[in-house]
Amino acid sequence: MKTQVIALAALALPAFAMAQTAPNPNPADVKAGTYSVEPTHTRILFAVDHMGFTTWYGDFTNAAGTLTLDPKKLSASSFDITVPTDSVTTTNTTLDGELKSPEWFDAAKYPTIEFKSEKIVRTGKDTALVTGEFTFHGVTKPLTLRAKFNAGGINPLSKQYTIGFNLSGSLKRSDFNQKTYLPLIGDNVAITISAAFVQK
């Protein structure tokens, strides 16, 4: 009986799920070219100490940006990413409103948060250091992110050639004139970007 149930479930699966080719994790096989951020599956997560008791998390969505990639010569590659400040979410609607206010991120005055790469240095087979200019709260400062290539391949739903990366780094919010509740709320902010790009 159990075997019959499994067989019927398999027949019910969409064709794309049955025929899906696994993404390729080898960065040497990535197609060179120009890519755009796929906003539905790109997220920017931040984490900050909350009074020493917990780590508080939030994220930004609706990212936009462009990646110009030459896998054989990473130094010739570049990317930029922009997110709307008012896309911030924390699962707490009251806090979301506070973060968008002038006391915190001031989304009305500073509607976007941006990162533009200036230098990419390979550090391993699928890793690199990306240094660029980070703009937040009206201030632009250098920021270095650790990048790891995840995989590339055809997305079985969109049929678009897609590549994905994880990037991580940290900054001091006080460097960007954001000092609300310091030191009660931590100064160091950890950043994680899960970025999907589709080839143009």
KAFEN-V294774 format. One record per pair of residues at least 12 apart in sequence whose ideal C-beta (glycine too) atoms are under 8 Angstrom apart, sorted by sequence separation. I is the first residue (numbers start at 0). J is the second residue. If there is no record, write none. Layout:
i=I j=J
i=I j=J
//
This chain:
i=44 j=56
i=45 j=57
i=66 j=78
i=87 j=99
i=118 j=130
i=130 j=142
i=150 j=162
i=151 j=163
i=44 j=57
i=45 j=58
i=65 j=78
i=116 j=129
i=117 j=130
i=118 j=131
i=130 j=143
i=131 j=144
i=149 j=162
i=150 j=163
i=173 j=186
i=44 j=58
i=45 j=59
i=64 j=78
i=65 j=79
i=85 j=99
i=116 j=130
i=117 j=131
i=129 j=143
i=130 j=144
i=148 j=162
i=149 j=163
i=172 j=186
i=43 j=58
i=64 j=79
i=84 j=99
i=116 j=131
i=117 j=132
i=128 j=143
i=129 j=144
i=148 j=163
i=149 j=164
i=171 j=186
i=42 j=58
i=43 j=59
i=64 j=80
i=115 j=131
i=128 j=144
i=129 j=145
i=148 j=164
i=149 j=165
i=171 j=187
i=172 j=188
i=42 j=59
i=43 j=60
i=63 j=80
i=64 j=81
i=87 j=104
i=114 j=131
i=115 j=132
i=128 j=145
i=129 j=146
i=147 j=164
i=170 j=187
i=171 j=188
i=42 j=60
i=62 j=80
i=63 j=81
i=114 j=132
i=127 j=145
i=128 j=146
i=146 j=164
i=147 j=165
i=169 j=187
i=170 j=188
i=41 j=60
i=43 j=62
i=62 j=81
i=63 j=82
i=87 j=106
i=113 j=132
i=114 j=133
i=126 j=145
i=127 j=146
i=146 j=165
i=147 j=166
i=169 j=188
i=42 j=62
i=62 j=82
i=84 j=104
i=113 j=133
i=114 j=134
i=126 j=146
i=146 j=166
i=169 j=189
i=170 j=190
i=41 j=62
i=61 j=82
i=84 j=105
i=85 j=106
i=112 j=133
i=113 j=134
i=126 j=147
i=145 j=166
i=168 j=189
i=169 j=190
i=38 j=60
i=60 j=82
i=61 j=83
i=84 j=106
i=112 j=134
i=125 j=147
i=126 j=148
i=144 j=166
i=145 j=167
i=167 j=189
i=168 j=190
i=38 j=61
i=59 j=82
i=83 j=106
i=111 j=134
i=112 j=135
i=125 j=148
i=144 j=167
i=145 j=168
i=167 j=190
i=38 j=62
i=59 j=83
i=144 j=168
i=166 j=190
i=167 j=191
i=38 j=63
i=59 j=84
i=61 j=86
i=84 j=109
i=85 j=110
i=143 j=168
i=166 j=191
i=167 j=192
i=36 j=62
i=60 j=86
i=84 j=110
i=109 j=135
i=142 j=168
i=165 j=191
i=166 j=192
i=36 j=63
i=59 j=86
i=83 j=110
i=84 j=111
i=109 j=136
i=119 j=146
i=165 j=192
i=35 j=63
i=36 j=64
i=59 j=87
i=60 j=88
i=83 j=111
i=84 j=112
i=109 j=137
i=114 j=142
i=142 j=170
i=164 j=192
i=165 j=193
i=166 j=194
i=35 j=64
i=36 j=65
i=58 j=87
i=59 j=88
i=82 j=111
i=108 j=137
i=164 j=193
i=165 j=194
i=35 j=65
i=36 j=66
i=57 j=87
i=58 j=88
i=81 j=111
i=82 j=112
i=114 j=144
i=140 j=170
i=163 j=193
i=164 j=194
i=34 j=65
i=35 j=66
i=57 j=88
i=81 j=112
i=82 j=113
i=105 j=136
i=163 j=194
i=33 j=65
i=34 j=66
i=57 j=89
i=81 j=113
i=104 j=136
i=163 j=195
i=164 j=196
i=33 j=66
i=34 j=67
i=56 j=89
i=80 j=113
i=81 j=114
i=162 j=195
i=163 j=196
i=33 j=67
i=34 j=68
i=55 j=89
i=79 j=113
i=80 j=114
i=140 j=174
i=161 j=195
i=162 j=196
i=32 j=67
i=33 j=68
i=79 j=114
i=140 j=175
i=161 j=196
i=32 j=68
i=79 j=115
i=138 j=174
i=161 j=197
i=162 j=198
i=31 j=68
i=43 j=80
i=79 j=116
i=129 j=166
i=133 j=170
i=138 j=175
i=160 j=197
i=161 j=198
i=31 j=69
i=77 j=115
i=78 j=116
i=137 j=175
i=138 j=176
i=159 j=197
i=160 j=198
i=29 j=68
i=31 j=70
i=41 j=80
i=43 j=82
i=77 j=116
i=136 j=175
i=137 j=176
i=159 j=198
i=31 j=71
i=76 j=116
i=77 j=117
i=135 j=175
i=136 j=176
i=157 j=197
i=29 j=70
i=57 j=98
i=136 j=177
i=77 j=119
i=135 j=177
i=27 j=70
i=76 j=119
i=154 j=197
i=26 j=70
i=36 j=80
i=74 j=118
i=74 j=119
i=73 j=119
i=74 j=120
i=144 j=190
i=73 j=120
i=73 j=121
i=144 j=192
i=78 j=129
i=59 j=112
i=73 j=127
i=43 j=112
i=104 j=177
i=103 j=177
i=103 j=179
i=102 j=179
i=68 j=162
i=26 j=124
i=26 j=125
i=24 j=125
i=80 j=192
i=80 j=194
i=78 j=196
i=29 j=148
i=30 j=151
i=26 j=148
i=29 j=151
i=37 j=159
i=28 j=151
i=24 j=148
i=37 j=161
i=24 j=149
i=26 j=151
i=47 j=172
i=24 j=150
i=22 j=149
i=23 j=150
i=22 j=150
i=23 j=151
i=34 j=162
i=22 j=151
i=23 j=152
i=55 j=184
i=22 j=152
i=30 j=160
i=66 j=196
i=21 j=152
i=20 j=152
i=62 j=194
i=20 j=153
i=29 j=162
i=50 j=183
i=50 j=184
i=20 j=155
i=49 j=184
i=19 j=155
i=48 j=184
i=49 j=185
i=18 j=155
i=47 j=184
i=48 j=185
i=47 j=185
i=16 j=155
i=48 j=187
i=15 j=155
i=47 j=187
i=15 j=156
i=22 j=163
i=47 j=188
i=46 j=188
i=47 j=189
i=45 j=188
i=46 j=189
i=45 j=189
i=45 j=190
i=46 j=191
i=44 j=190
i=45 j=191
i=43 j=190
i=44 j=191
i=43 j=191
i=44 j=192
i=43 j=192
i=44 j=193
i=42 j=192
i=41 j=192
i=42 j=193
i=41 j=193
i=40 j=193
i=41 j=194
i=41 j=195
i=40 j=195
i=36 j=194
i=37 j=195
i=36 j=195
i=37 j=196
i=36 j=196
i=37 j=197
i=35 j=196
i=34 j=196
i=35 j=197
i=34 j=197
i=34 j=198
i=35 j=199
i=33 j=198
i=34 j=199
i=32 j=198
i=33 j=199
i=32 j=199
i=30 j=198
//
